[in-house]
Amino acid sequence: MIVKTSPDEFQDFIRDASNFTGNCSAVYIPQTPDEIPALLTGANEKGIPVTISGGGTGITGGRCPNEGIVLSTGHLNKIITIDNIQGIARVQAGVILHDLQCALDQQGLFYPPDPTETNCCIGGTIATNASGARSFLYGPTRRFVKELSVILPDGTPVTLKRGERTASPGTLILPRAGGTMQIPIPEIAYPAVKNAAGYYLHYGMDAIDLFIGAEGTLGVITEAVLGVLPRPQCLISCVAFFPDSNSALEFIDFARQSGNSVNNIEETTLQPRALEFFDEHSLNFLRTDFPNIPETARAAVWFEQEATSDTEESLLDLWMDLIITTNGLADDTWYAADAAAMQDIHTFRHAISAKVNEFVTSRGLRKIGTDTAVPHRNFAGYYHQITELAAEAGLYYVAYGHFGDFHVHLNFLPKNTGELEVAQALYDKICMLAVSMGGTISAEHGVGKAKKHLFHKMYGPGAIAQMQIVKSILDPANILNRGNLF
Ligand SMILES: Cc1cc2nc3c(=O)[nH]c(=O)nc-3n(C[C@H](O)[C@H](O)[C@H](O)COP(=O)(O)OP(=O)(O)OC[C@H]3O[C@@H](n4cnc5c(N)ncnc54)[C@H](O)[C@@H]3O)c2cc1C
């Protein structure tokens, strides 16, 4: 175990990509998972909080400690096996997503979850049930987690294989030092949208699902078996530009409906795996770095679709038809004809999120950006209302995100602490507006420390108390990721 006790050595471990900053007394870096149980047992005995650190790309302060010690998974970074036949990869929690993607690519495979920033660790993506552009077709991380090795807060190691340990139906039994523990599973009213806020608690649920998206509050994930898929033969990846946002939203609606109506994966019809929107402010914010953004463009949509060499051309024609029908700037469309151009489009998508984080960090501020999703029926009204609210407040912002999933990142770009305060108040209002429309305060980033107050308002005291009971049974001394969620 490597231990860093000098603040100079551990500065990188106490903040995350949102510029949320915490403090700790030391950072512990186990070389093998076997070193973790004793660390947790000792922390329990002494009542020392332990905060788990992955890649630090989170944007809710989840891995930033308030106090105590940090447990970094940075050296648990082995890709143990990739099994082409079974379509699985066994990895340690500290494996960087980018490294896994490269290793899979060499074997003609890919891992669908792709949360834009690939410097994250697999453990962090599981702890946050991360999504990303491809989640439009494939859903979030949860769907691809087949097995987890977890060290519970009392130091007990457990291995959970999907399908082997389920609640019956309202109680889940897990091992604990010297016996078992019974966890009551309440029925919580979750919003019917993509949602990453709070524990996954459902009657008859699989035990593995309790730890996915629990933001490290219930156990340390050390190893995972992930489902992987054959890499598609061809991939259509384009950015279509539009003269106004309504045309871009109409394009997304048509493409989504087409995707939903597909019964057969082989059908030659539009079936996007990603549908990502950029508003006018986002394009303006990116113009210096991407001078090829067309001058007349006021909105854009990045879409991807998997294809075969037989279907690629006809699918591309269908996409171009849709761009023309919805008033798009067809001649200005970026089409990725090779791997390098495809990477350029990914860089473009990554740049908008990364530049927002850089903007706030360079001013010593904290990121204030929504991660809200609302049901389809309310999305257009919600989007127009929140952009009007931001404009009325006189705040500069960029709005983009996973609009295929009715999921929007409206990020404020405050110039000073005064504007930051106005943005914070408006952010809270926008989040609660999503909740009032049947949506969520977090569709993919999680709650962490930054959104606790909204998380509690979203579910109300009854459901929060039920989630807290689960936490207190697994972690009675509240040592693990203290300050996240509760
Ligand atoms: C530019 C940019 C774009 C992004 N885009 C997306 C996106 O499209 N979709 C999306 O979902 N997210 C996105 N994110 C957020 C982020 O990448 C994800 O939340 C990621 O899953 C976090 O992984 P990490 O390893 O960096 O975790 P960290 O930031 O280190 O930690 C995140 C949380 O997970 C916990 N944790 C970490 N490892 C473990 C473990 N082994 N066991 C238990 N708990 C653990 C931490 O304690 C913390 O609470 C983006 C971030 C950036 C900077």
The ligand as an ORCA input file, in Angstrom:
! r2SCAN-3c Opt
* xyz 0 1
  C     -15.651     16.493    -19.927
  C     -16.541     15.541    -19.171
  C     -17.630     14.948    -19.801
  C     -18.444     14.045    -19.100
  N     -19.502     13.466    -19.746
  C     -20.241     12.532    -19.107
  C     -21.293     11.839    -19.789
  O     -21.564     12.078    -20.972
  N     -21.985     10.914    -19.093
  C     -21.714     10.617    -17.781
  O     -22.375      9.743    -17.204
  N     -20.744     11.258    -17.113
  C     -19.996     12.199    -17.741
  N     -18.999     12.836    -17.066
  C     -18.800     12.545    -15.627
  C     -17.767     11.449    -15.298
  O     -16.906     11.202    -16.349
  C     -18.419     10.220    -14.810
  O     -19.169     10.487    -13.657
  C     -17.451      9.058    -14.470
  O     -18.255      7.931    -14.434
  C     -16.699      9.174    -13.148
  O     -15.641      8.212    -13.098
  P     -14.296      8.504    -12.301
  O     -13.485      7.274    -12.278
  O     -13.631      9.710    -12.799
  O     -14.894      8.724    -10.848
  P     -14.517      9.771     -9.718
  O     -14.778     11.151    -10.147
  O     -13.193      9.470     -9.162
  O     -15.632      9.354     -8.655
  C     -17.003      9.443     -8.940
  C     -17.791      8.766     -7.798
  O     -17.593      7.347     -7.861
  C     -17.050      6.869     -6.618
  N     -16.122      5.782     -6.946
  C     -15.056      5.845     -7.774
  N     -14.470      4.633     -7.862
  C     -15.176      3.798     -7.068
  C     -15.056      2.418     -6.726
  N     -14.080      1.643     -7.215
  N     -15.956      1.890     -5.861
  C     -16.955      2.646     -5.351
  N     -17.107      3.953     -5.622
  C     -16.238      4.529     -6.477
  C     -16.371      8.087     -6.005
  O     -16.238      7.971     -4.604
  C     -17.315      9.195     -6.412
  O     -18.424      9.235     -5.560
  C     -18.169     13.753    -17.730
  C     -17.072     14.354    -17.112
  C     -16.272     15.243    -17.811
  C     -15.102     15.843    -17.098
*
